[in-house]
Amino acid sequence: MNLWDDSFRAINEGWKTVEMRLNDEKRSVINVGDVIEMLKNIDISGGLLYYKIYELYLLNGG
C-alpha cells in the first residue's frame, strides 16, 4: 500500500491508527489478521512498514 510522506510518518510515529481506502477489488481481499506492507510514496529508502490488520470497518457509500 503506497502512502504519502505525511501519512507514512504519522502511522510510523503512532498518532495515526486508521487508514481509509476504497474497498476495490485489490483491497477487498484484505482480512483481519493479514499483514500489509506500507511503502512511502516519495522516498523509498527506509520507507517500508509492516502492519497487522486488527479491525476492518466497511462504510456504505451514498
Secondary structure, 3 states (H helix, E strand, C coil): CEECHHHHHHHHHCCCCCCCCCCCCCCCCCCCCCEEEEEECCCCCCCEEEEECCCCCCCCCC
